[in-house]
Amino acid sequence: MLEVLVVRHGESTADIEERFEGRWDCELTELGIAQAELVAKWIKANYPPDVIISSPLKRAARTAEIIGAAVGLEPLYDDALLEWDNGKLAGRPKSEGDEFPETKDGPVLHWGPYGTESGIDLRARAQKFWVKLVLDYDKEGPDRRVCLVSHGMMIGMLFRSFLDLPICSDIGIKTGDTGVHLWRIEGKHRRILFSNSQAHLLGKPLKLNPLVCDPSD
């Protein structure tokens, strides 16, 4: 059985400066660091991973480092987990979004205006990473839990890859700062155990331990 714990980075400087993130390599804010410390403590107590793989962008890498320090793991870094390449929008104030009408809300499916990554290329990147992840870690033997630290749009594409949704699917997920998803693969079965949990920010106790729960529930 393979469990995949998917974590979005904490609040970044782009959030408070109202800038487009994407490939802009901004840092975590003080609040973002505090959020990462809380999620790290929560993960250690409830879902300690065997492996951490992160986007190398600073906001995700710092979040992964904080989680890694809590659980005693050195994160691995993979460019495949980078956020959507938003081309000329990266780091620009959101007030300038109207200058880039085709892409201010996300990628265009079939092509990449203003130097952006197309929706098809973004999905292909997520799909390739997902297939490799499953091949590398979903093997016979002890149960494994892999923690992925990435970005909102990339997490959405990983979700579609996990469920084998079509490229044009309108089904997706949103992820808040240090929001956590837990997905499980058991043979041919794929299960969403929870989505966008921010219990660590609210101080709520966790009620589900998916490694011991009855899969028939």
C-alpha positions as CSV (number, residue, x, y, z in Angstrom):
1,M,0.0,0.0,0.0
2,L,1.2,3.5,-0.8
3,E,0.0,6.6,0.9
4,V,0.8,10.0,-0.5
5,L,0.7,13.0,1.9
6,V,0.5,16.1,-0.3
7,V,1.3,19.5,1.4
8,R,1.2,23.0,0.0
9,H,3.8,25.5,1.2
10,G,3.0,28.2,3.8
11,E,2.2,31.8,3.2
12,S,4.7,33.5,0.9
13,T,5.8,37.1,0.4
14,A,3.9,37.1,-2.9
15,D,0.7,36.5,-1.0
16,I,1.1,39.6,1.2
17,E,2.5,41.7,-1.7
18,E,-0.4,40.6,-3.9
19,R,1.9,39.3,-6.7
20,F,1.6,36.4,-9.1
21,E,3.6,33.5,-7.7
22,G,4.2,30.8,-10.3
23,R,7.9,30.5,-10.9
24,W,8.7,33.7,-8.9
25,D,11.1,32.3,-6.3
26,C,9.7,34.1,-3.2
27,E,10.4,33.3,0.4
28,L,8.0,32.3,3.2
29,T,6.7,35.0,5.4
30,E,7.1,34.8,9.2
31,L,3.5,33.5,9.3
32,G,4.4,31.0,6.6
33,I,7.2,29.7,8.7
34,A,4.9,29.4,11.7
35,Q,2.4,27.5,9.6
36,A,5.1,25.1,8.4
37,E,6.2,24.5,11.9
38,L,2.6,23.7,12.9
39,V,2.0,21.3,10.0
40,A,5.4,19.7,10.7
41,K,4.4,19.0,14.3
42,W,1.0,17.7,13.2
43,I,2.5,15.4,10.5
44,K,5.1,14.0,13.0
45,A,2.3,13.2,15.5
46,N,-0.2,11.7,13.0
47,Y,1.3,10.8,9.5
48,P,5.1,10.6,9.7
49,P,6.4,9.9,6.2
50,D,9.2,7.6,5.0
51,V,10.3,10.0,2.2
52,I,9.8,13.7,1.6
53,I,10.0,15.0,-2.0
54,S,9.7,18.8,-2.6
55,S,9.7,21.4,-5.3
56,P,13.0,23.3,-5.1
57,L,11.3,26.8,-5.1
58,K,12.2,28.5,-1.8
59,R,8.7,28.6,-0.3
60,A,8.2,24.9,-0.8
61,A,11.8,23.9,0.0
62,R,11.7,25.8,3.3
63,T,8.4,24.1,4.2
64,A,9.9,20.7,3.3
65,E,13.0,21.4,5.4
66,I,10.9,22.3,8.5
67,I,8.8,19.1,8.0
68,G,12.0,17.1,7.5
69,A,13.6,18.5,10.7
70,A,10.5,17.4,12.6
71,V,10.4,13.8,11.3
72,G,14.2,13.3,10.9
73,L,14.4,13.2,7.1
74,E,16.3,15.1,4.5
75,P,14.0,16.2,1.7
76,L,14.7,15.3,-1.8
77,Y,14.0,17.9,-4.5
78,D,12.5,17.4,-7.9
79,D,11.9,20.0,-10.6
80,A,8.8,18.1,-11.7
81,L,7.0,19.5,-8.6
82,L,7.7,23.1,-9.5
83,E,4.6,25.4,-9.8
84,W,3.1,26.2,-13.2
85,D,5.5,28.3,-15.2
86,N,3.6,31.5,-15.5
87,G,6.1,33.2,-17.8
88,K,5.9,37.0,-17.8
89,L,3.4,37.0,-15.0
90,A,5.9,35.7,-12.4
91,G,6.4,38.3,-9.6
92,R,4.2,40.9,-11.2
93,P,1.6,42.7,-9.1
94,K,-1.9,41.2,-9.5
95,S,-3.1,44.6,-10.4
96,E,-1.3,44.1,-13.8
97,G,-3.2,40.9,-14.5
98,D,-5.5,42.5,-17.1
99,E,-2.4,43.0,-19.3
100,F,-2.3,39.2,-19.6
101,P,-6.0,38.3,-20.0
102,E,-5.5,34.7,-21.4
103,T,-3.3,33.6,-18.5
104,K,-4.1,35.6,-15.4
105,D,-6.4,32.9,-14.1
106,G,-4.2,29.9,-15.1
107,P,-2.8,28.1,-18.1
108,V,-4.2,28.0,-21.6
109,L,-4.9,24.3,-22.5
110,H,-3.2,24.1,-25.9
111,W,-0.6,26.8,-26.0
112,G,1.5,29.1,-23.8
113,P,1.1,32.8,-24.4
114,Y,3.5,35.2,-22.7
115,G,6.0,32.4,-22.2
116,T,3.7,30.3,-20.0
117,E,3.5,26.6,-19.7
118,S,0.4,25.2,-21.4
119,G,-2.2,23.2,-19.6
120,I,-1.3,20.1,-21.5
121,D,2.4,20.5,-20.7
122,L,1.6,21.0,-17.0
123,R,-0.6,17.9,-16.9
124,A,2.0,15.9,-18.7
125,R,4.6,17.0,-16.2
126,A,2.4,16.0,-13.3
127,Q,1.5,12.7,-14.9
128,K,5.1,11.7,-15.6
129,F,6.0,12.5,-12.0
130,W,3.0,10.5,-10.7
131,V,3.7,7.4,-12.7
132,K,7.4,7.4,-11.6
133,L,6.4,7.9,-8.0
134,V,4.1,4.9,-8.1
135,L,6.6,2.8,-9.8
136,D,9.3,3.7,-7.3
137,Y,7.3,3.4,-4.1
138,D,4.2,1.2,-4.6
139,K,5.9,-2.1,-4.5
140,E,5.3,-5.3,-2.6
141,G,6.6,-5.1,1.0
142,P,6.1,-2.7,3.9
143,D,3.5,0.1,3.6
144,R,5.1,3.3,2.4
145,R,4.1,6.9,3.0
146,V,5.6,9.6,0.8
147,C,5.2,13.3,1.6
148,L,5.1,15.7,-1.4
149,V,5.6,19.4,-0.9
150,S,4.5,21.5,-3.8
151,H,2.2,24.4,-5.0
152,G,-1.5,24.9,-5.5
153,M,-1.8,24.5,-9.2
154,M,0.7,21.6,-9.4
155,I,-1.1,19.8,-6.5
156,G,-4.4,20.2,-8.5
157,M,-2.7,18.4,-11.5
158,L,-1.3,15.7,-9.3
159,F,-4.9,15.1,-8.0
160,R,-6.1,14.7,-11.5
161,S,-3.3,12.3,-12.3
162,F,-4.0,10.3,-9.1
163,L,-7.7,9.9,-10.2
164,D,-6.8,9.4,-13.9
165,L,-9.1,12.3,-14.8
166,P,-9.2,13.5,-18.4
167,I,-7.1,16.6,-19.4
168,C,-10.2,18.7,-19.9
169,S,-11.9,17.7,-16.6
170,D,-13.6,20.4,-14.6
171,I,-13.0,18.5,-11.4
172,G,-10.2,19.9,-9.2
173,I,-9.2,20.8,-5.7
174,K,-8.1,23.9,-3.9
175,T,-5.4,23.9,-1.3
176,G,-4.8,26.6,1.4
177,D,-1.5,27.5,3.0
178,T,0.0,24.3,4.4
179,G,-3.2,22.5,3.4
180,V,-2.7,18.7,3.5
181,H,-4.2,15.9,1.4
182,L,-3.9,12.2,2.0
183,W,-4.4,9.7,-0.9
184,R,-4.0,6.0,-0.8
185,I,-3.2,3.4,-3.5
186,E,-4.1,-0.2,-2.6
187,G,-3.7,-2.3,-5.7
188,K,-6.3,-1.0,-8.2
189,H,-8.1,1.0,-5.6
190,R,-7.4,4.7,-5.1
191,R,-8.8,6.5,-2.1
192,I,-9.0,10.1,-1.0
193,L,-8.8,9.9,2.8
194,F,-9.0,13.6,3.4
195,S,-8.5,16.8,1.4
196,N,-7.1,20.3,2.3
197,S,-6.9,19.6,6.0
198,Q,-5.7,22.6,8.0
199,A,-6.5,21.0,11.4
200,H,-3.0,21.9,12.5
201,L,-3.8,25.6,12.2
202,L,-7.1,25.2,14.1
203,G,-5.9,23.0,16.9
204,K,-8.4,20.3,16.2
205,P,-7.6,16.7,17.0
206,L,-7.3,14.2,14.2
207,K,-9.9,11.4,14.2
208,L,-8.6,9.1,11.4
209,N,-5.6,6.9,11.3
210,P,-5.6,5.6,7.7
211,L,-2.9,3.0,8.3
212,V,-5.1,1.1,10.7
213,C,-8.6,1.9,9.5
214,D,-10.8,-0.7,7.9
215,P,-10.5,-0.1,4.1
216,S,-14.1,-1.4,3.7
217,D,-15.4,1.6,5.7
